């Protein structure tokens, strides 16, 4: 692979996270906690992940300080305050978060406020465990920030924990991860190292997700998907994101839409919006999707269909009368984007995503 044009000079920042990847790796959680010097770990989960939380508590033994199972989407600050109170009451000196992006986000929110070390055990393909980025919701607005204190110290990837992830959730969670890699390819601070990881991530997930939809117990596909999600998360943490992530933060924070489903519905349209402004990146996306010379946006739209995901915002609860407000919020404090943001064009993008019309 030759170096991309225009990238003979670049900056790449590697983040110092320890990764344990494999099958059955949850068994090593106590060793990882001990390695960090944690003596009283607060275990974080969502209500739906209670069984996983109990498994972690059993393995930690006397090094567990208890658990908090109230993590929810979009990391609302009031939930963080409640978890902080529990951490203080239990004398926690570290965190173990097991679950998807909601639990990871809660762990990060606690860590940045307290300095507590974190072990994260993902059970979905969110990828946020590999980033120093925290998105929090306060008063209906989702705000993101980045800091070295937000990055988890250790991430344990265990393929076994993903086998029970329903096929439908696997599909949207995996496309959420693909979104990180896609935007990394045309980010303002993209670089050849991140691009290599992004292409690998998209290719691994594009192979895996239809196979998981056909057979959720396919271990090879589950391994590919978890590997792709890891690389996507590294991409998300290494470079800035653009229009797609801005739109998803707006829709999630202001309208409470489900996180992964929103990424899945919006991604083809955000890519179509940027296609002419980032042709080399689009060619890389299409090739990674197994469609060299094809249309990246159409490939992503078809992938969503292949995994049975909802391809319209209307289908995941977006109100039609909220589209104008969403367009206003998207351009009010925009992220950098390869194509300048035009309010009318963004409104048209949202309309197409609302109805699920194939991307133009």
C-alpha positions in Angstrom: 0.0 0.0 0.0 1.4 3.4 -1.0 1.1 6.4 1.3 -2.0 8.5 0.5 -1.5 11.6 -1.6 -0.9 14.7 0.5 0.0 12.7 3.7 3.8 12.7 3.4 3.9 14.7 6.6 1.5 13.8 9.4 1.1 13.5 13.2 -0.2 10.3 14.8 -0.9 10.1 18.5 -1.0 6.6 20.1 -3.0 6.2 23.3 -1.6 4.1 26.1 -4.3 1.5 26.7 -3.6 -2.1 27.5 -5.7 -4.6 25.5 -6.4 -8.2 26.3 -8.1 -9.8 23.3 -9.4 -13.4 22.9 -11.9 -16.0 24.0 -12.5 -16.6 27.7 -10.5 -13.6 28.7 -13.0 -12.4 31.3 -11.4 -15.0 33.6 -8.4 -12.6 33.9 -10.4 -9.6 35.2 -9.1 -10.0 38.7 -5.5 -10.1 37.5 -6.0 -7.0 35.5 -7.6 -5.2 38.5 -4.7 -6.3 40.7 -2.2 -5.1 38.1 -3.7 -1.6 38.4 -3.5 -1.7 42.2 -7.3 -1.6 42.6 -8.4 -3.0 45.9 -12.1 -2.0 45.8 -13.6 -2.0 42.3 -17.1 -0.7 41.7 -18.7 -2.8 38.9 -20.8 -0.8 36.4 -23.6 -2.2 34.2 -26.9 -1.5 32.7 -30.0 -3.2 34.2 -30.0 -5.6 31.2 -26.3 -6.6 31.9 -27.0 -7.8 35.4 -25.8 -11.3 34.7 -22.5 -10.1 33.3 -22.1 -7.8 36.4 -22.6 -10.7 38.7 -20.0 -12.8 36.8 -17.5 -10.0 37.3 -18.3 -9.6 41.0 -17.8 -13.4 41.5 -14.3 -13.2 39.8 -13.2 -10.1 41.8 -14.1 -11.6 45.2 -13.0 -9.4 48.0 -11.7 -6.8 45.5 -15.2 -5.9 44.6 -16.7 -2.8 46.2 -20.2 -3.6 44.9 -22.0 -2.5 41.8 -24.1 0.1 40.2 -26.5 -1.1 37.5 -28.1 2.2 36.4 -26.1 3.1 33.3 -28.2 4.4 30.4 -27.8 5.8 26.9 -26.1 9.1 26.3 -24.5 9.3 29.8 -26.9 11.8 31.4 -25.2 13.8 34.2 -27.8 12.9 36.8 -27.0 9.2 36.4 -23.3 10.0 36.8 -24.0 11.9 40.0 -25.9 8.9 41.4 -23.1 6.5 40.5 -20.5 8.9 42.1 -22.5 8.8 45.3 -22.4 5.0 45.3 -18.6 5.0 44.5 -18.0 7.3 47.5 -20.2 5.3 49.9 -18.5 2.0 49.0 -14.9 3.5 49.1 -14.2 2.5 45.5 -10.7 3.0 44.3 -11.3 1.7 40.8 -13.9 0.8 38.2 -14.8 -2.2 36.1 -17.4 -1.4 33.4 -19.0 -4.3 31.6 -21.5 -3.7 28.8 -21.9 -1.5 25.7 -21.3 2.2 25.1 -23.7 3.3 27.9 -21.7 1.5 30.6 -18.4 2.6 29.1 -19.6 6.2 29.1 -20.6 6.1 32.7 -17.2 4.7 33.7 -15.4 7.5 31.8 -17.7 10.1 33.4 -16.8 8.9 36.8 -13.1 8.5 36.0 -12.7 12.0 34.7 -14.3 13.4 37.8 -12.3 11.3 40.3 -9.2 10.0 38.6 -10.1 6.4 39.4 -8.5 3.8 37.1 -10.8 1.8 34.7 -11.1 -1.7 33.3 -13.6 -1.9 30.5 -15.1 -5.1 29.2 -17.2 -4.5 26.1 -20.1 -6.7 25.2 -21.1 -4.8 22.1 -19.2 -3.3 19.2 -19.4 0.3 20.3 -15.6 1.0 20.2 -15.8 3.9 22.7 -13.6 1.9 25.2 -10.6 2.8 23.1 -11.0 6.5 23.1 -10.2 9.4 25.4 -13.6 11.0 24.4 -16.7 11.4 26.6 -20.1 12.4 25.4 -22.5 13.5 28.2 -26.1 14.7 28.0 -27.3 17.6 30.1 -30.6 19.4 29.6 -31.2 17.7 26.3 -27.8 18.7 24.8 -25.0 16.2 24.2 -21.6 17.6 24.7 -18.3 15.9 24.1 -14.9 16.4 25.5 -11.5 14.7 25.3 -8.9 14.2 27.9 -6.2 11.6 28.8 -8.0 11.0 32.1 -11.0 9.7 30.2 -9.1 6.8 28.4 -9.6 3.5 30.2 -6.3 1.9 31.4 -7.2 -1.7 30.4 -9.7 -3.1 28.0 -10.6 -6.8 28.0 -12.2 -8.1 24.8 -13.8 -11.5 25.3 -15.5 -13.0 22.2 -17.6 -15.3 24.5 -19.4 -12.2 25.9 -20.7 -11.2 22.4 -22.2 -14.6 21.5 -25.4 -13.7 23.2 -25.7 -10.3 21.6 -28.9 -10.5 19.5 -28.3 -10.5 15.7 -30.3 -7.3 15.3 -28.3 -5.4 17.9 -25.0 -6.9 16.6 -25.8 -5.4 13.2 -26.5 -1.8 14.3 -23.7 -1.9 16.9 -21.2 -3.0 14.2 -22.3 -0.3 11.8 -21.9 2.2 14.6 -18.3 1.0 14.8 -17.9 1.2 11.0 -19.0 4.9 11.2 -15.9 5.7 13.4 -13.6 4.1 10.8 -15.4 5.8 7.8 -15.0 9.3 9.3 -11.4 8.6 10.2 -10.6 8.2 6.5 -11.6 11.8 5.7 -10.9 13.4 9.0 -9.0 16.7 9.0 -6.1 15.1 10.9 -6.2 11.7 9.1 -2.9 9.9 8.7 -1.7 6.7 7.0 -1.6 4.7 10.3 -5.2 5.5 11.2 -6.2 4.8 7.6 -4.7 1.3 7.7 -6.7 0.5 10.8 -9.8 2.1 9.4 -9.7 0.0 6.2 -9.0 -3.2 8.3 -11.9 -2.3 10.6 -14.5 -1.7 7.8 -13.4 -4.9 6.0 -13.6 -7.1 9.1 -17.0 -5.8 10.1 -18.4 -5.9 6.6 -17.4 -9.6 6.5 -18.7 -10.4 9.9 -22.0 -8.6 10.3 -24.0 -10.4 7.5 -22.5 -13.7 8.8 -23.7 -12.9 12.3 -27.2 -12.0 11.0 -27.3 -15.5 9.4 -25.8 -17.3 12.3 -25.4 -15.4 15.6 -23.3 -18.2 17.1 -20.6 -18.0 14.4 -17.4 -17.6 16.5 -15.2 -16.7 13.6 -17.6 -13.9 12.6 -17.9 -12.8 16.2 -14.1 -12.6 16.5 -13.8 -10.6 13.2 -16.5 -8.2 14.5 -14.9 -7.6 17.8 -11.5 -7.1 16.2 -13.1 -4.6 13.8 -14.8 -2.8 16.6 -11.5 -2.5 18.5 -9.8 -1.0 15.5 -12.7 1.4 14.8 -12.5 2.6 18.4 -8.8 3.3 18.0 -9.6 5.3 14.9 -12.3 7.3 16.8 -9.8 8.1 19.5 -6.9 9.0 17.2 -8.5 11.6 14.9 -11.4 14.1 14.8 -14.8 13.1 13.6 -17.0 15.1 11.2 -20.6 15.6 10.1 -21.9 12.1 10.7 -21.0 12.2 14.4 -22.3 15.7 14.9 -25.6 14.7 13.5 -25.8 11.6 15.7 -24.9 13.6 18.8 -27.7 16.1 17.9 -30.3 13.4 17.3 -29.3 11.4 20.4 -29.1 14.3 22.8 -32.0 16.3 21.6 -34.5 13.6 20.7 -33.4 10.6 22.8 -32.9 8.3 19.7 -31.1 5.0 20.3 -27.4 5.4 19.8 -26.3 2.6 17.5 -29.6 2.6 15.5 -29.1 6.3 14.8 -25.6 5.8 13.5 -26.8 3.1 11.3 -29.6 5.1 9.8 -27.6 8.3 9.3 -24.3 7.0 8.0 -25.1 6.4 4.3 -26.5 9.9 4.0 -23.6 11.6 5.7 -21.3 9.7 3.5 -23.3 10.7 0.4 -23.1 14.4 1.5 -19.3 14.2 1.7 -18.7 12.0 -1.3 -17.6 14.6 -3.8 -15.4 16.4 -1.2 -13.5 13.2 -0.2 -13.2 10.9 -3.3 -10.1 9.0 -2.2 -11.7 8.2 1.2 -14.9 7.1 -0.5 -12.9 4.8 -2.8 -11.2 3.2 0.3 -14.6 2.7 2.0 -16.1 1.1 -1.1 -13.1 -1.2 -1.5 -13.2 -2.2 2.2 -16.9 -3.0 1.8 -16.0 -5.4 -1.0 -17.2 -3.1 -3.7 -14.1 -1.7 -5.4 -15.0 1.1 -7.8 -18.5 1.2 -6.3 -20.5 3.8 -4.3 -19.6 4.0 -0.6 -22.9 5.4 0.5 -24.9 2.8 -1.4 -22.6 0.0 0.0 -23.3 1.2 3.6 -27.0 1.4 2.9 -27.0 -2.1 1.5 -25.0 -3.4 4.4 -27.7 -2.0 6.8 -30.3 -3.8 4.8 -28.3 -7.1 4.8 -28.2 -7.1 8.6 -31.9 -6.3 8.9 -31.4 -2.8 10.4 -33.9 0.0 10.3 -32.8 2.4 7.5 -34.9 5.4 8.4 -35.0 7.8 11.3 -38.7 7.5 11.3 -38.5 3.8 12.1 -36.4 4.5 15.3 -38.6 7.2 16.7 -37.5 10.5 15.2 -40.4 13.0 15.1 -41.0 14.6 11.7 -41.5 18.0 13.4 -38.0 17.8 14.8 -36.1 17.8 11.5 -35.9 21.6 11.3 -34.6 21.8 14.9 -32.1 19.1 14.2 -30.8 20.9 11.1 -30.5 24.1 13.2 -28.5 22.4 15.9 -26.2 20.6 13.4 -25.0 23.9 11.9 -25.1 25.9 15.1 -21.7 24.6 16.4 -20.5 22.4 13.6 -17.6 19.9 13.7 -15.0 20.3 10.9 -16.2 18.5 7.8 -14.6 18.0 4.3 -17.6 19.7 2.7 -18.9 22.9 4.2 -22.2 22.6 6.0 -25.1 24.2 4.3 -28.3 24.3 6.3 -30.6 23.6 3.4 -28.5 20.7 2.3 -28.3 19.3 5.9 -32.1 19.6 6.1 -32.4 17.6 2.9 -30.0 15.0 4.2 -32.1 14.6 7.3 -35.3 14.4 5.3 -33.8 11.5 3.2 -32.6 9.8 6.3 -36.0 10.3 7.9 -37.8 8.5 5.1 -35.1 6.0 4.3 -34.9 6.9 0.7 -31.7 5.4 -0.9 -28.9 7.9 -0.6 -28.2 10.1 -3.6 
